[in-house]
Amino acid sequence: MNGLPDPRLPSGTIADAWNRTQGSLPLISPSRKRELHLLVVGTGLAGASAAATLAEQGYQVRVISFHDSPRRAHSVAAQGGINAARPLPVDADSVSRLFADTLRGGDFRAREAGCQRLAEISSAIIDQCVAQGVPFAREYEGTLSTRRMGGASVSRTFYARGQTGQQLLYGAYQALMRQVALGHVELFCRRDVLELIKVDGVARGVVCRDLLSGELEVHTAQAVLLASGGYSNVYFLSTNALKSNASAIWRAHRQGALFANPCFTQIHPTCIPSGDPYQSKRTLMSESLRNDGRVWLPSDSADQRSAVDIPESQRDYFLERQYPAYGNMVPRDVASRRARELCKAGHGVGPGGQAFYLDLSDAISSQGREVIVERYGNLLEMYERITGEDPLMTPMRISPAPHYTMGGLWVDYYLMSSIPGLFVLGEANFSEHGANRLGASALMQGLADGYFIVPATVTAWVAGHSTKPVADDHGACREALARASGRIELLLKGAGTRSADSFHRELGAVMIDRCGISRDAEGLHAGLADVALLEQRFHAEVSIPGEVQGPNPELEKGLRVADFFGMAKLMLRDALAREESCGAHFREEHQTEEGEARRDDENFAHIAAWEDREMAEPIRHAEPLNFKSLKPSERSYR
């Protein structure tokens, strides 16, 4: 690869640039589309919406899902809501306001043109979902309700109680299954993508493993769309589903796709604390709870009393104290960092002193128990089932946990990666969130990519490039099959005694300590050494029982943990190279006197895009960021 590909940003003003771009894209006749095949990997919001829309346009679409049903994709777990710029009587929101909040929330480490496009599309997403029957909350007179999420200047988050992701996914799922019934979509469930197939440098398919039979399969198409999610499970204990993995995007990276900003990872402040050392994941408590819940810790670090016994005068509502303008609704990275500081100073509560309180008592007193239950009922029930405590009677104990990754495969304005023909959607790409994603923007981005952007840009790509079919026995397919089977054989030959899970847990402990809420050069160097040593031990000591054929969940774990080691090293390298603090990337050496992130716009106002090299150190490329509509300023929520 010779440097960084052209990001193909639109010329002229960014306002309405997407409409101008769409108007200039080449089209394909509906009859011709019926002869063309596309491959979509992933059935979350981005993948399901893209597959349904492309099939509706006439393409023959093949969809690969890790799950036994697309409804089990991790998008189902999103709780808080989806942002959209729609002028409401209360706040008078606008596209320009959502654009500014998104760019500023990401600490000016995203492209202006992408943030603008996302804001412009956002309202159409709500229209699409309402038409599908998504049961958004409504006011008494019938208008859609909104609530506010962290870092937003207005109330613009549309929601369906605490189940917004589930309801949006069901809407995309029904659209997808309609196309399956019509014969336009071929759905392959319980498949794990292990390799990308390139023909003459162009992405033309994938190799995946049937998780029931164990067979390796080849799937080819005119273009490949990856919508397989992020990589938070590198940390082991994250809010992601247990089987969420980064193998599809990591394998694409190993085949030449640039990886952008891998160190930009988000630690969500409001999650249920770990119950014991053997817990396998963390449970999210929606950020929306901070609309009505107040965050606090005991003022006295030696205070061991229960929450209900601590009087008001001895409680430190630290976010309200430190950020009077935004209070409890500061962005996630700010809330997590401030809570961690106080916990490390000895003010934390619960086992290990790692948690803080989220208290709904004032909201219950002022609005009534029924209103709070109606608003957050399923979240409150979930909390009580897991902890055995009633959040309506006693403050919730919560703590930060890895949740979302702003980094991902580099894409241009058309969502195509540095590998021609490989498009990347949703959390799998690095996209519009910069160094920190605002709450309720993930669902917005996934559906914007799937319903509106990729259906236009994929058509433009296919219209201008060769569409010859690739046979399953093509040399490139055989090479990809050999790579996948070689990695499987290597793992199964291991003569060790340790499980893949034990190494994953150890890797997660290193990563949360060295590359978590805050980082420093010494810790990052140590982390690189620790991960390299742990990876060597993994290959020498891991034991993968079972056979190649048939179901083998331990083999699944081994393959994904092997990829996580490479992912972890790239995250550490990226965090070490970015000598600044910005958004969720907080370098201890680069902070203001008030403990806020200190950006270095002179040297780091760019997107870092890493190029993989076989048996050599990766190369770091930089795509400059230019700001014309909104000049970078200090991201202040005080």
C-alpha positions in Angstrom: 0.0 0.0 0.0 1.4 3.4 -0.9 0.3 5.7 1.9 -3.2 6.6 2.8 -6.1 6.2 0.3 -8.1 9.3 -0.7 -10.9 9.7 1.8 -13.0 11.2 -1.1 -14.5 13.9 1.0 -17.1 16.1 -0.8 -15.9 19.5 -2.1 -17.6 22.8 -1.2 -19.7 23.4 1.9 -20.6 20.4 4.0 -24.2 21.4 4.4 -26.2 19.3 2.0 -23.0 17.7 0.7 -24.5 14.2 1.0 -27.5 15.1 -1.2 -25.1 16.5 -3.8 -23.0 13.4 -3.6 -25.9 11.1 -4.0 -27.1 13.0 -7.0 -23.8 12.4 -8.8 -23.5 8.7 -8.0 -24.0 6.2 -10.9 -27.0 3.9 -10.8 -27.8 0.4 -11.9 -31.1 -0.7 -13.5 -33.3 -2.9 -11.3 -33.2 -5.7 -13.8 -29.4 -5.7 -13.8 -29.3 -5.7 -9.9 -31.1 -9.1 -9.9 -28.0 -10.6 -11.5 -25.6 -9.2 -8.9 -24.7 -10.7 -5.5 -23.7 -8.9 -2.4 -22.4 -10.4 0.9 -23.3 -8.9 4.3 -21.5 -10.0 7.4 -23.4 -9.3 10.6 -27.1 -9.0 11.4 -27.2 -6.2 14.0 -28.8 -2.9 13.1 -26.3 -1.9 10.5 -26.1 -5.3 8.8 -29.8 -6.2 8.9 -30.9 -2.7 7.6 -28.3 -2.8 4.8 -29.2 -6.3 3.7 -33.0 -5.5 3.8 -32.5 -2.3 1.8 -30.2 -3.7 -0.8 -32.5 -6.7 -1.3 -35.4 -4.3 -1.7 -33.5 -2.5 -4.4 -33.2 -5.8 -6.3 -29.8 -7.3 -5.4 -29.3 -10.9 -4.5 -28.0 -10.7 -0.9 -26.2 -13.4 1.1 -26.2 -12.7 4.9 -23.8 -14.3 7.4 -24.8 -14.3 11.1 -22.9 -15.6 14.1 -26.2 -16.2 15.9 -29.0 -18.7 15.5 -31.3 -15.8 14.7 -30.6 -12.2 13.6 -32.7 -11.1 16.5 -29.8 -12.2 18.9 -27.4 -9.7 17.4 -25.9 -7.4 20.2 -27.8 -4.3 18.9 -30.7 -5.8 20.9 -29.0 -4.8 24.1 -28.9 -1.1 23.5 -31.1 0.6 26.0 -31.1 4.4 26.1 -32.4 5.6 22.7 -31.5 7.0 19.3 -30.6 10.6 18.6 -32.2 12.6 15.8 -32.4 16.3 14.9 -36.1 17.1 14.8 -37.4 20.5 15.8 -39.4 20.1 19.0 -41.5 22.7 20.8 -39.3 22.5 23.9 -35.7 22.6 22.7 -35.9 23.7 19.0 -33.2 21.2 17.9 -31.6 21.5 14.5 -29.2 19.7 12.2 -26.5 22.2 13.0 -26.9 21.7 16.7 -26.6 17.9 16.5 -23.6 18.3 14.2 -21.9 20.5 16.7 -22.7 18.2 19.6 -21.4 15.2 17.8 -18.1 16.8 16.6 -17.5 18.5 20.0 -18.5 15.3 21.9 -15.8 13.4 19.9 -13.3 16.1 20.9 -12.7 17.2 17.3 -11.2 13.9 16.2 -13.8 13.1 13.5 -14.4 14.4 9.9 -16.8 17.3 9.7 -18.4 16.0 6.6 -19.3 12.7 8.2 -20.8 14.3 11.3 -22.9 16.7 9.1 -24.2 13.8 7.0 -25.2 11.8 10.1 -27.1 14.8 11.5 -28.9 15.4 8.2 -30.0 11.7 7.9 -31.0 11.4 11.5 -34.6 12.6 11.2 -35.3 10.3 8.2 -34.2 7.3 10.4 -37.0 8.1 12.9 -39.5 8.3 10.0 -38.3 4.9 8.7 -38.6 3.3 12.1 -42.0 4.7 12.9 -43.2 3.4 9.5 -42.0 0.0 10.5 -44.0 0.1 13.7 -41.2 0.7 16.2 -43.1 1.6 19.4 -41.4 4.8 20.4 -42.6 6.5 23.6 -45.1 9.2 23.1 -46.6 12.1 24.9 -50.2 12.2 25.9 -51.2 14.1 22.8 -49.4 11.6 20.5 -46.1 13.3 19.7 -42.9 11.3 20.1 -41.2 11.7 23.5 -37.6 12.5 23.9 -35.1 12.5 26.7 -31.6 13.9 27.1 -28.4 11.9 27.0 -24.9 12.9 28.2 -23.1 15.6 26.3 -26.2 16.8 24.4 -27.2 20.4 24.5 -30.9 19.5 24.1 -33.4 16.7 24.6 -33.2 14.8 21.3 -33.1 11.1 22.2 -36.1 9.1 21.0 -36.7 5.9 23.0 -38.8 2.8 23.7 -38.5 2.6 27.5 -35.1 0.9 28.1 -35.5 -1.4 25.1 -34.8 0.9 22.2 -32.1 -1.3 20.6 -34.4 -4.3 20.8 -37.3 -2.6 19.2 -35.2 -1.0 16.4 -33.6 -4.4 15.7 -37.0 -6.0 15.4 -38.0 -3.4 12.9 -34.9 -4.2 10.8 -35.3 -7.9 11.4 -38.9 -7.9 10.0 -37.7 -6.0 6.9 -34.8 -8.5 6.5 -37.1 -11.6 6.9 -39.5 -10.2 4.4 -36.7 -10.3 1.8 -35.8 -13.8 2.9 -39.4 -14.9 2.3 -39.3 -13.3 -1.1 -36.1 -15.1 -2.0 -33.9 -12.0 -2.3 -31.9 -12.8 0.8 -30.1 -16.0 1.6 -29.5 -16.2 5.4 -26.7 -18.3 6.8 -26.9 -18.5 10.7 -24.3 -19.9 13.1 -21.3 -18.9 11.0 -18.0 -17.4 12.2 -16.1 -15.4 9.7 -12.4 -16.4 9.8 -10.8 -14.9 6.6 -11.4 -12.3 3.9 -11.0 -13.4 0.3 -9.3 -10.9 -2.1 -9.1 -11.4 -5.9 -6.6 -9.0 -7.6 -6.6 -6.8 -4.5 -10.4 -6.5 -4.4 -12.6 -8.0 -1.6 -14.8 -10.7 -3.2 -15.8 -12.9 -0.3 -15.2 -14.6 3.1 -14.3 -17.9 4.6 -16.5 -18.9 7.5 -16.8 -21.8 9.8 -20.2 -23.5 10.3 -20.5 -23.6 14.1 -22.7 -26.7 14.0 -20.9 -28.9 11.5 -17.4 -27.4 11.8 -17.1 -27.2 8.0 -15.2 -24.3 6.4 -17.3 -22.5 3.7 -16.6 -20.1 1.0 -19.0 -17.3 0.2 -18.3 -14.9 -2.7 -20.0 -11.8 -4.1 -19.5 -8.6 -6.1 -18.8 -6.7 -2.9 -18.5 -7.5 0.8 -20.1 -5.5 3.6 -18.7 -6.0 7.2 -21.1 -5.0 10.0 -19.8 -7.3 12.7 -19.5 -4.8 15.6 -16.6 -3.5 17.7 -13.8 -5.0 19.9 -14.7 -4.1 23.5 -14.4 -7.8 24.4 -10.6 -7.4 24.2 -11.1 -6.2 27.9 -12.9 -9.5 28.7 -15.3 -7.9 31.2 -17.3 -5.6 29.0 -21.0 -4.9 28.4 -20.8 -6.7 25.1 -22.3 -10.1 24.6 -20.0 -13.0 25.5 -19.6 -14.1 21.9 -19.0 -10.6 20.4 -15.7 -10.8 18.7 -13.4 -8.8 16.4 -12.3 -11.6 14.1 -14.0 -10.4 11.0 -12.5 -6.9 11.1 -9.2 -8.1 12.5 -8.8 -10.6 9.6 -9.7 -7.9 7.1 -7.0 -5.7 8.7 -4.5 -8.6 8.4 -5.4 -8.7 4.7 -4.6 -5.0 4.2 -7.5 -3.0 5.5 -6.2 0.0 7.5 -7.3 0.2 11.2 -8.2 3.6 12.4 -7.8 5.0 15.9 -7.8 1.7 17.8 -7.0 3.3 21.1 -10.4 5.2 21.1 -12.4 3.0 23.4 -15.2 4.0 25.6 -15.7 3.1 29.3 -19.4 3.4 30.2 -19.9 4.9 33.7 -23.2 3.2 34.6 -22.9 -0.6 34.8 -23.6 -3.1 37.5 -20.4 -3.9 39.4 -18.7 -7.3 39.1 -20.1 -9.8 41.6 -17.1 -12.1 41.8 -13.7 -12.9 40.1 -15.3 -15.4 37.8 -18.0 -13.2 36.3 -18.0 -13.4 32.5 -19.4 -10.0 31.5 -20.8 -6.7 32.8 -24.4 -5.5 32.6 -25.2 -2.1 31.3 -27.5 0.3 33.1 -28.7 2.9 30.6 -27.2 6.4 30.6 -30.8 7.6 30.5 -31.0 6.9 34.2 -28.8 9.9 34.8 -31.7 12.1 33.6 -33.5 11.4 36.9 -30.8 9.7 39.0 -28.2 11.7 40.9 -24.6 10.4 41.1 -22.8 10.7 44.5 -20.2 9.2 46.8 -19.7 9.7 50.6 -17.8 12.9 51.4 -15.8 11.1 54.0 -13.6 8.3 52.5 -13.8 6.4 55.8 -17.6 6.3 55.7 -18.7 2.7 55.8 -22.4 3.2 56.3 -25.1 2.0 53.9 -26.3 4.6 51.4 -29.7 5.2 53.1 -27.9 6.0 56.4 -25.7 8.7 55.0 -27.4 12.2 55.4 -27.6 14.6 52.5 -25.0 16.9 54.0 -22.4 14.1 53.9 -22.9 13.2 50.3 -20.7 14.5 47.5 -22.7 14.9 44.3 -19.4 15.2 42.5 -20.6 15.6 38.9 -23.0 18.4 39.9 -20.2 20.0 41.9 -17.5 19.8 39.2 -19.8 20.4 36.1 -22.6 22.8 37.1 -23.7 23.4 33.5 -24.2 19.7 32.6 -24.3 18.1 36.0 -25.0 14.4 35.9 -25.4 14.5 32.1 -21.7 15.0 31.2 -20.3 12.7 28.5 -19.5 9.1 29.4 -15.7 9.5 29.4 -15.9 12.5 31.8 -18.2 10.7 34.2 -16.2 7.5 34.2 -12.9 9.3 34.8 -14.1 11.5 37.6 -15.8 8.5 39.4 -12.6 6.5 39.1 -10.5 9.3 40.6 -12.7 9.5 43.7 -12.8 5.7 44.0 -9.0 5.5 43.8 -8.9 8.2 46.5 -10.9 5.9 48.8 -14.4 7.2 48.4 -15.7 4.2 46.4 -18.4 1.9 47.7 -19.2 -1.8 47.5 -16.7 -4.7 47.3 -13.2 -3.3 46.5 -14.4 0.3 46.6 -14.9 0.5 42.9 -18.6 1.6 42.7 -20.6 4.8 43.2 -24.2 5.5 43.8 -27.0 6.4 41.3 -29.9 7.7 43.4 -33.5 8.0 42.1 -35.0 9.1 45.4 -35.3 12.8 44.5 -37.0 12.0 41.2 -39.4 9.6 42.9 -40.3 12.3 45.5 -40.9 15.0 42.9 -42.4 13.0 40.0 -43.9 10.0 41.7 -43.0 6.3 41.8 -45.3 5.4 38.9 -43.7 7.9 36.5 -40.2 6.5 37.2 -41.4 2.9 36.9 -43.1 3.7 33.6 -40.0 5.4 32.3 -37.3 2.8 33.4 -39.3 -0.2 34.5 -37.4 -2.9 32.7 -34.0 -1.5 33.8 -35.1 -1.3 37.4 -36.3 -4.9 37.2 -33.1 -6.0 35.7 -31.0 -4.4 38.4 -33.1 -5.9 41.2 -32.9 -9.4 39.7 -29.1 -9.2 39.4 -28.3 -7.5 42.7 -31.2 -8.4 44.9 -31.7 -4.8 45.8 -34.7 -2.6 45.0 -33.4 0.6 43.2 -36.7 2.4 44.2 -35.8 1.9 47.8 -32.0 2.2 47.9 -29.5 3.9 45.6 -28.1 1.7 42.8 -24.4 0.8 43.0 -22.8 1.2 39.6 -19.3 1.3 38.2 -17.6 1.9 34.8 -17.1 -0.9 32.3 -15.8 -1.1 28.7 -18.7 -0.6 26.4 -18.1 0.8 22.9 -15.2 1.2 20.5 -14.9 4.4 18.4 -11.9 3.0 16.5 -12.5 0.5 13.7 -11.5 -0.2 10.1 -10.7 3.0 8.2 -13.3 4.0 5.7 -13.7 6.8 3.2 -16.7 9.0 2.8 -18.4 6.2 0.9 -17.8 3.8 3.8 -15.3 1.8 1.7 -12.2 0.5 3.4 -8.7 0.7 2.0 -9.4 -2.6 0.3 -11.5 -1.9 -2.8 -14.9 -3.6 -2.6 -14.9 -3.9 1.2 -17.5 -1.7 2.9 -17.6 -1.4 6.6 -20.7 -0.3 8.6 -21.7 0.6 12.2 -19.3 0.0 15.1 -17.0 -2.0 12.8 -15.8 1.2 11.2 -14.2 4.2 12.9 -16.7 6.7 11.5 -18.2 9.8 13.0 -17.7 9.5 16.8 -14.1 10.8 17.0 -12.5 10.1 20.4 -15.8 9.7 22.3 -19.3 8.6 21.2 -22.2 10.5 22.7 -25.0 8.5 24.2 -27.7 7.3 21.7 -25.5 8.0 18.7 -24.5 4.3 18.0 -28.0 3.3 16.9 -28.3 6.5 14.8 -25.0 5.7 13.0 -25.7 2.0 12.4 -29.1 2.7 10.8 -27.8 5.7 8.8 -25.0 3.4 7.4 -27.4 0.6 6.7 -30.6 2.2 5.5 -29.3 5.3 3.7 -25.6 5.5 3.0 -24.3 2.1 1.9 -27.2 1.3 -0.5 -26.2 4.3 -2.5 -22.4 3.9 -2.3 -22.3 0.1 -3.0 -24.3 0.6 -6.1 -21.9 3.3 -7.3 -19.0 0.9 -6.7 -20.6 -2.1 -8.5 -21.6 0.1 -11.4 -18.0 1.0 -12.2 -16.2 -2.3 -11.6 -16.0 -5.9 -12.8 -18.8 -8.1 -11.8 -17.4 -11.5 -12.9 -18.4 -14.2 -10.5 -15.7 -15.9 -8.4 -15.7 -19.7 -8.3 -15.4 -21.4 -4.9 -12.3 -23.2 -6.2 -10.5 -20.0 -7.3 -6.9 -19.7 -6.2 -7.7 -16.9 -3.8 -10.5 -18.9 -2.2 -8.1 -21.9 -1.7 -5.5 -19.6 -0.1 -8.0 -18.1 2.3 -9.3 -21.6 3.2 -5.7 -22.7 3.9 -5.0 -19.8 6.2 -8.2 -20.5 8.2 -7.6 -24.3 8.4 -3.9 -23.7 9.4 -4.9 -21.6 12.4 -7.5 -24.1 13.5 -5.0 -27.0 13.2 -2.4 -25.0 15.2 -4.8 -24.5 18.1 -6.0 -28.0 18.2 -2.4 -29.4 18.3 -1.7 -27.4 21.5 -0.6 -29.7 24.3 -1.1 -27.2 27.1 -3.5 -27.4 30.1 -5.0 -24.0 30.3 -8.4 -22.8 28.8 -8.7 -20.0 26.3 -11.0 -18.2 28.8 -8.2 -18.1 31.4 -5.9 -16.3 29.0 -8.7 -14.0 27.9 -9.4 -13.0 31.5 -5.7 -12.3 32.0 -5.5 -10.3 28.8 -8.5 -8.2 29.9 -6.9 -7.4 33.3 -3.8 -6.1 31.5 -5.8 -4.0 29.1 -8.1 -2.4 31.6 -5.2 -1.5 33.8 -2.8 -0.3 31.0 -5.2 1.0 28.4 -8.5 1.7 30.2 -10.0 4.9 31.6 -6.6 6.6 31.7 -3.2 5.7 30.2 0.5 6.8 30.6 3.6 6.0 28.6 5.1 3.8 31.3 2.0 1.7 31.6 1.6 1.4 27.9 5.1 0.2 27.4 4.6 -2.3 30.2 1.3 -3.4 28.6 2.9 -4.1 25.3 5.5 -6.3 27.0 2.8 -8.1 29.1 0.6 -8.8 26.1 3.5 -10.1 24.0 4.6 -12.5 26.8 1.0 -13.6 27.4 0.5 -14.3 23.7 3.6 -16.5 23.7 2.3 -18.4 26.8 -1.1 -18.8 25.1 0.3 -20.6 22.1 2.5 -22.8 24.4 0.0 -23.5 27.2 -3.5 -23.4 25.8 -5.6 -26.5 25.5 -8.4 -26.7 23.0 -10.4 -29.9 23.5 -12.7 -31.5 20.9 -12.5 -32.0 17.2 -12.6 -29.9 14.0 -15.9 -31.4 13.1 -19.1 -30.6 14.9 -19.8 -27.9 17.5 -16.7 -26.8 19.4 -17.2 -23.7 21.6 -13.7 -23.9 23.0 -12.3 -23.7 19.5 -14.5 -20.6 18.9 -13.0 -19.0 22.0 -9.4 -20.0 21.0 -9.8 -18.4 17.6 -11.2 -15.1 18.9 -8.7 -14.9 21.8 -5.8 -15.4 19.4 -7.1 -12.4 17.4 -7.6 -10.3 20.6 -3.9 -10.5 21.3 -3.1 -8.8 18.0 -5.9 -6.3 18.6 -4.6 -5.5 22.1 -1.1 -4.8 20.8 -2.4 -2.4 18.2 -4.5 -0.6 20.8 -1.5 -0.1 23.0 0.7 1.1 20.2 -1.9 3.6 19.1 -2.4 4.9 22.6 1.4 5.2 23.0 1.8 7.1 19.7 -1.0 9.6 20.4 0.8 12.0 22.8 -2.2 14.0 23.8 -5.5 13.6 25.7 -8.7 13.7 23.7 -12.1 12.3 24.5 -11.9 8.8 26.0 -8.2 8.7 25.3 -6.8 10.2 28.5 -3.1 10.3 28.8 -2.1 11.2 32.3 0.9 13.3 31.0 -1.4 15.5 29.0 -4.1 17.2 31.2 -5.0 20.6 32.4 -4.7 21.9 35.9 -8.4 21.1 36.4 -7.7 17.5 35.3 -9.4 17.8 31.9 -8.1 16.4 28.6 -5.4 18.5 26.9 -5.6 18.1 23.1 -2.6 18.8 20.9 -4.3 20.1 17.7 -0.9 21.1 16.2 0.4 17.5 16.1 -2.5 15.2 16.5 -5.5 16.7 14.6 -5.6 13.7 12.4 -7.0 10.1 12.1 -4.4 7.5 12.8 -4.7 4.6 10.3 -2.5 1.6 10.9 -1.2 -0.7 8.2 -0.5 -4.3 9.1 2.8 -5.9 8.0 3.6 -9.6 8.1 6.4 -10.2 10.7 7.1 -6.5 11.1 5.9 -3.5 13.1 2.8 -1.9 11.7 3.0 1.4 9.9 1.1 4.4 11.2 -0.5 6.7 8.6 -2.2 10.0 9.4 -5.2 11.6 7.7 -5.3 15.3 8.5 -8.6 16.7 9.9 -9.7 20.1 8.6 -12.3 22.1 10.4 -14.1 24.8 8.5 -17.7 24.8 9.9 -16.8 24.5 13.6 -13.4 25.5 14.8 -11.8 23.3 17.5 -12.3 24.6 21.0 -11.8 23.3 24.5 -14.4 20.6 25.2 -15.8 22.0 28.4 -18.9 20.9 30.2 -18.4 23.1 33.2 
